[in-house]
Amino acid sequence: MATAPEERLLKAWEGLGYYSRVRNMQAAAQQIMTDFGGQFPHTYEGISSLKGIGPYTAGAISSIAFNLPEPAVDGNVMRVLARLFEVNHDIGIPSNRKIFQAMMEILIDPERPGDFNQALMDLGSDIEAPVNPRPEESPVKDFSAAYQNGTMDRYPIKAPKKKPVPIYLKALVVKNTQGQFLLEKNESEKLLAGFWHFPLIEVDNFSQEEQFDLFHQVAEENVKFGPSPEESFQQDYDLEVDWLDIYFETVKHIFSHRKWYVQIVAGQVTDFHNFSDREVRWLSPEEFKNYPLAKPQQKIWQAYAQANLDSSKD
């Protein structure tokens, strides 16, 4: 893990999402090798120092693996405690986690901290579930203020999640005469960094009415648009592309904070070249398995392949 090439790790993690986790795992493995002599740390402080390990994970590892009396406070535990003590603080606010952490430091069983943490997590995920809890079956109902006072439906307090921000994209799936497709590596430090993808261009999402009005505005005022995504692609990659008139279902993919709506545009090139100055490859579908493709790209490829399969039957 510590010495593996990043691309190999991303390929192994492909499709699982939360790709920062595998990068953090590698960074933590490297820390273990350099700072702890190749041995996993046995203290809460040492475990907490590892990349990607926060208070919950550090507490869970410390208590379950090393029997240290450290709380493991996740959403399930906060739900149980909020109902047990009618805690009037929003569990979705990160700073409020300290309140539940302090409560757990008092409550935790010093003899069996791992079992205690695991029991509360299990209680919160099953009997004290967020939806359709079964408080009458709870082993702590006699001590639960919310159960005794009939306020189970009020706790925990949590503001509704914000809806993911919609992002509209065009995916340009371009094929050459050798049956290879153009993919490029995302070399940014942002979302899906290090993964390979079909070229993506963000676009505005106009309704049909807005497009109609805009068309007349352009005609009347002689307004000129910039290049279309397809034209930008051709300029950027120095390729002459024959864009195909094939309908594809819109590909949708939800991240934690945004939702992608991807329109596929298919094209073919007869005169193509390799790219030596950037991370761009012509790859056959068989070669895809050697490159990490994130879930949205897998969906794009599946939609493209299915549409071409359907059109070949007509």
C-alpha positions as CSV (number, residue, x, y, z in Angstrom):
1,M,0.0,0.0,0.0
2,A,2.7,2.5,0.9
3,T,4.7,2.0,-2.3
4,A,1.9,1.1,-4.8
5,P,1.5,3.5,-7.8
6,E,-1.5,5.8,-7.3
7,E,-3.1,4.7,-10.5
8,R,-3.0,1.1,-9.4
9,L,-4.8,2.0,-6.1
10,L,-7.4,4.0,-8.0
11,K,-8.1,1.1,-10.3
12,A,-8.5,-1.3,-7.3
13,W,-10.9,1.3,-5.7
14,E,-12.8,1.9,-8.9
15,G,-16.5,2.4,-8.6
16,L,-16.5,2.6,-4.8
17,G,-16.6,6.4,-4.6
18,Y,-15.1,8.6,-1.9
19,Y,-11.8,8.4,-3.7
20,S,-9.9,10.6,-1.2
21,R,-10.2,7.6,1.2
22,V,-7.8,5.4,-0.8
23,R,-5.4,8.3,-1.1
24,N,-5.6,8.8,2.6
25,M,-5.0,5.1,3.2
26,Q,-1.8,5.3,1.2
27,A,-0.6,8.4,3.0
28,A,-1.4,6.7,6.3
29,A,0.5,3.6,5.2
30,Q,3.5,5.7,4.3
31,Q,3.3,7.4,7.7
32,I,3.3,4.0,9.4
33,M,6.4,3.1,7.5
34,T,8.3,6.3,8.2
35,D,7.0,7.4,11.6
36,F,6.2,4.1,13.3
37,G,8.7,1.7,12.0
38,G,6.2,-0.2,10.0
39,Q,4.0,-1.0,13.1
40,F,0.5,0.3,13.4
41,P,0.4,2.8,16.3
42,H,-1.1,1.5,19.6
43,T,-2.1,4.8,21.1
44,Y,-5.0,7.1,20.4
45,E,-2.7,10.0,19.7
46,G,-0.6,7.9,17.3
47,I,-3.7,6.6,15.5
48,S,-5.2,10.1,15.3
49,S,-2.0,11.4,13.6
50,L,-2.5,9.1,10.6
51,K,-3.9,10.8,7.4
52,G,-7.6,10.5,7.0
53,I,-8.3,9.2,10.5
54,G,-10.7,11.4,12.5
55,P,-11.9,11.2,16.1
56,Y,-14.6,8.5,15.3
57,T,-12.2,6.2,13.5
58,A,-9.5,6.7,16.0
59,G,-11.9,5.9,18.8
60,A,-13.2,2.8,17.1
61,I,-9.7,1.4,16.4
62,S,-8.4,2.4,19.9
63,S,-11.3,0.7,21.7
64,I,-12.0,-2.3,19.6
65,A,-8.4,-3.2,18.5
66,F,-6.5,-2.1,21.6
67,N,-9.1,-2.0,24.4
68,L,-8.4,1.7,25.1
69,P,-11.3,3.6,26.8
70,E,-11.8,6.0,23.8
71,P,-15.3,7.0,22.6
72,A,-16.3,6.2,19.0
73,V,-19.0,8.8,18.2
74,D,-20.7,8.4,14.8
75,G,-24.2,9.3,13.7
76,N,-25.7,6.2,15.2
77,V,-24.2,6.9,18.6
78,M,-25.3,10.6,18.5
79,R,-28.9,9.4,17.7
80,V,-29.0,7.1,20.7
81,L,-27.6,9.8,23.0
82,A,-29.9,12.5,21.7
83,R,-32.9,10.4,22.5
84,L,-31.5,9.1,25.7
85,F,-31.0,12.6,27.1
86,E,-33.2,14.8,24.9
87,V,-30.2,16.7,23.6
88,N,-31.3,19.9,21.9
89,H,-28.4,20.4,19.6
90,D,-28.2,19.7,15.9
91,I,-26.2,16.5,15.3
92,G,-25.5,17.7,11.8
93,I,-23.3,20.6,13.0
94,P,-19.7,19.3,13.3
95,S,-18.9,21.5,16.3
96,N,-21.8,19.8,18.3
97,R,-20.0,16.4,18.0
98,K,-17.8,17.6,20.9
99,I,-20.9,17.6,23.2
100,F,-21.6,13.9,22.4
101,Q,-17.9,13.1,22.7
102,A,-17.8,14.5,26.2
103,M,-20.9,12.5,27.2
104,M,-19.3,9.3,25.9
105,E,-16.1,10.0,27.8
106,I,-18.2,9.8,31.0
107,L,-20.4,6.9,30.0
108,I,-17.9,4.5,28.4
109,D,-17.1,1.2,30.1
110,P,-13.4,1.3,30.9
111,E,-13.2,-2.5,31.1
112,R,-14.9,-3.2,27.8
113,P,-14.7,0.0,25.7
114,G,-14.8,-1.8,22.4
115,D,-17.9,-3.7,23.2
116,F,-19.6,-0.6,24.6
117,N,-18.9,1.5,21.5
118,Q,-20.0,-1.4,19.2
119,A,-23.2,-1.9,21.2
120,L,-24.2,1.7,20.9
121,M,-23.4,1.8,17.2
122,D,-25.5,-1.3,16.7
123,L,-28.3,0.0,18.8
124,G,-28.4,3.2,16.7
125,S,-28.3,1.4,13.4
126,D,-31.1,-1.1,14.3
127,I,-33.5,-0.5,17.1
128,E,-32.8,3.3,17.3
129,A,-32.7,3.7,13.5
130,P,-33.4,7.1,11.9
131,V,-36.6,5.8,10.3
132,N,-39.2,3.5,12.0
133,P,-37.3,3.0,15.3
134,R,-38.5,0.3,17.7
135,P,-38.0,2.1,21.0
136,E,-40.1,-0.4,22.9
137,E,-37.5,-3.1,22.1
138,S,-34.6,-0.9,23.3
139,P,-32.5,-2.2,26.2
140,V,-32.1,1.4,27.5
141,K,-35.8,2.5,27.2
142,D,-36.2,2.7,31.0
143,F,-33.5,5.4,31.0
144,S,-34.5,7.1,27.8
145,A,-35.9,10.6,28.4
146,A,-37.4,10.7,24.8
147,Y,-39.1,7.3,25.3
148,Q,-40.5,8.1,28.7
149,N,-41.7,11.6,27.6
150,G,-43.1,10.5,24.2
151,T,-40.7,12.7,22.3
152,M,-38.9,10.1,20.2
153,D,-40.1,11.8,17.0
154,R,-38.3,15.0,18.0
155,Y,-34.8,13.6,18.4
156,P,-32.2,13.8,17.2
157,I,-32.4,17.4,16.0
158,K,-31.0,17.6,12.5
159,A,-31.5,20.2,9.8
160,P,-32.4,18.9,6.3
161,K,-29.5,18.2,4.0
162,K,-28.9,20.7,1.2
163,K,-29.8,19.3,-2.2
164,P,-26.9,18.6,-4.5
165,V,-26.0,21.4,-6.9
166,P,-26.9,20.4,-10.5
167,I,-24.0,20.4,-12.9
168,Y,-24.6,19.9,-16.7
169,L,-21.9,18.4,-18.8
170,K,-21.3,17.1,-22.3
171,A,-19.2,14.0,-22.6
172,L,-17.5,13.7,-26.0
173,V,-17.0,10.1,-26.9
174,V,-14.8,10.1,-29.9
175,K,-13.8,6.9,-31.8
176,N,-11.0,6.5,-34.3
177,T,-10.8,4.1,-37.3
178,Q,-9.0,1.5,-35.2
179,G,-11.9,1.2,-32.8
180,Q,-10.1,3.2,-30.0
181,F,-11.6,6.0,-27.9
182,L,-10.0,9.2,-26.7
183,L,-9.6,9.4,-22.9
184,E,-7.7,11.8,-20.8
185,K,-6.4,11.8,-17.3
186,N,-7.8,14.2,-14.8
187,E,-4.6,15.9,-13.5
188,S,-6.4,18.5,-11.4
189,E,-6.4,18.3,-7.6
190,K,-10.2,18.5,-7.6
191,L,-13.0,15.9,-8.0
192,L,-11.9,12.5,-9.4
193,A,-8.3,13.6,-9.7
194,G,-6.1,10.9,-11.2
195,F,-8.9,9.1,-13.0
196,W,-9.2,8.7,-16.7
197,H,-12.3,10.0,-18.5
198,F,-13.9,10.9,-21.7
199,P,-13.5,14.7,-22.3
200,L,-16.1,16.6,-20.3
201,I,-17.2,20.1,-21.0
202,E,-19.5,22.0,-18.6
203,V,-22.5,23.6,-20.3
204,D,-25.5,25.8,-19.3
205,N,-28.8,24.1,-19.0
206,F,-31.3,26.2,-20.9
207,S,-34.9,25.1,-21.1
208,Q,-36.4,24.9,-24.6
209,E,-38.3,28.2,-24.1
210,E,-35.1,29.9,-23.1
211,Q,-33.2,28.5,-26.1
212,F,-36.0,29.7,-28.4
213,D,-35.9,33.2,-26.9
214,L,-32.1,33.2,-27.1
215,F,-32.2,32.2,-30.7
216,H,-34.4,35.2,-31.6
217,Q,-32.2,37.5,-29.5
218,V,-29.1,36.4,-31.5
219,A,-30.9,36.8,-34.8
220,E,-32.2,40.3,-34.0
221,E,-29.2,41.7,-32.3
222,N,-26.5,39.9,-34.3
223,V,-25.1,38.5,-31.1
224,K,-22.5,35.8,-31.5
225,F,-21.8,32.9,-29.3
226,G,-18.4,31.5,-28.5
227,P,-17.5,28.1,-29.8
228,S,-19.8,25.2,-29.0
229,P,-18.4,22.3,-26.8
230,E,-17.8,20.3,-29.9
231,E,-15.9,23.1,-31.6
232,S,-13.9,23.7,-28.4
233,F,-13.0,20.1,-28.3
234,Q,-11.8,20.1,-32.0
235,Q,-9.7,23.1,-31.3
236,D,-8.3,21.9,-28.1
237,Y,-7.3,18.4,-29.4
238,D,-6.6,19.5,-33.0
239,L,-8.9,16.9,-34.5
240,E,-11.5,17.0,-37.2
241,V,-14.5,15.2,-35.9
242,D,-17.6,13.9,-37.6
243,W,-20.3,14.2,-35.0
244,L,-23.0,11.5,-35.1
245,D,-26.7,11.9,-34.8
246,I,-27.3,9.3,-32.1
247,Y,-29.7,9.8,-29.2
248,F,-28.4,8.8,-25.7
249,E,-30.1,8.7,-22.4
250,T,-28.9,11.5,-20.1
251,V,-26.4,10.0,-17.6
252,K,-27.0,11.0,-14.0
253,H,-24.6,10.6,-11.1
254,I,-24.9,12.0,-7.6
255,F,-21.9,13.0,-5.5
256,S,-22.4,14.1,-1.9
257,H,-22.5,17.8,-2.9
258,R,-23.4,17.9,-6.6
259,K,-25.4,16.0,-9.2
260,W,-24.1,15.5,-12.7
261,Y,-26.4,15.5,-15.7
262,V,-24.3,14.3,-18.6
263,Q,-25.3,14.5,-22.3
264,I,-23.3,12.1,-24.5
265,V,-22.1,13.4,-27.9
266,A,-20.6,10.7,-30.1
267,G,-18.0,11.4,-32.9
268,Q,-15.6,9.7,-35.3
269,V,-12.3,10.7,-36.7
270,T,-10.4,9.3,-39.7
271,D,-7.3,11.4,-39.3
272,F,-6.0,11.2,-35.8
273,H,-2.7,11.6,-33.9
274,N,-1.2,10.6,-30.6
275,F,-0.5,13.2,-27.8
276,S,3.0,13.5,-26.4
277,D,2.5,16.7,-24.5
278,R,-0.5,15.7,-22.3
279,E,-2.1,12.7,-20.6
280,V,-4.4,11.7,-23.4
281,R,-4.7,8.2,-24.9
282,W,-6.5,6.3,-27.6
283,L,-7.7,3.2,-25.9
284,S,-9.7,0.2,-27.0
285,P,-12.6,-1.0,-24.8
286,E,-10.4,-4.0,-23.8
287,E,-7.7,-1.6,-22.5
288,F,-10.2,0.3,-20.3
289,K,-9.6,-2.4,-17.6
290,N,-6.0,-1.2,-17.3
291,Y,-7.0,2.4,-16.4
292,P,-9.0,3.7,-13.5
293,L,-12.4,4.9,-14.6
294,A,-14.7,6.5,-12.0
295,K,-18.3,5.5,-11.8
296,P,-19.7,8.4,-13.9
297,Q,-17.4,7.3,-16.8
298,Q,-18.5,3.7,-16.5
299,K,-22.1,4.9,-16.8
300,I,-21.2,7.0,-19.8
301,W,-19.6,4.0,-21.5
302,Q,-22.5,1.7,-20.7
303,A,-25.0,4.3,-22.1
304,Y,-22.8,4.7,-25.3
305,A,-22.4,1.0,-25.8
306,Q,-26.1,0.3,-25.2
307,A,-27.2,3.0,-27.7
308,N,-24.9,1.6,-30.3
309,L,-26.2,-1.9,-29.7
310,D,-29.8,-0.7,-30.0
311,S,-29.1,1.2,-33.2
312,S,-27.4,-1.8,-34.8
313,K,-30.6,-3.8,-34.3
314,D,-32.8,-1.3,-36.2
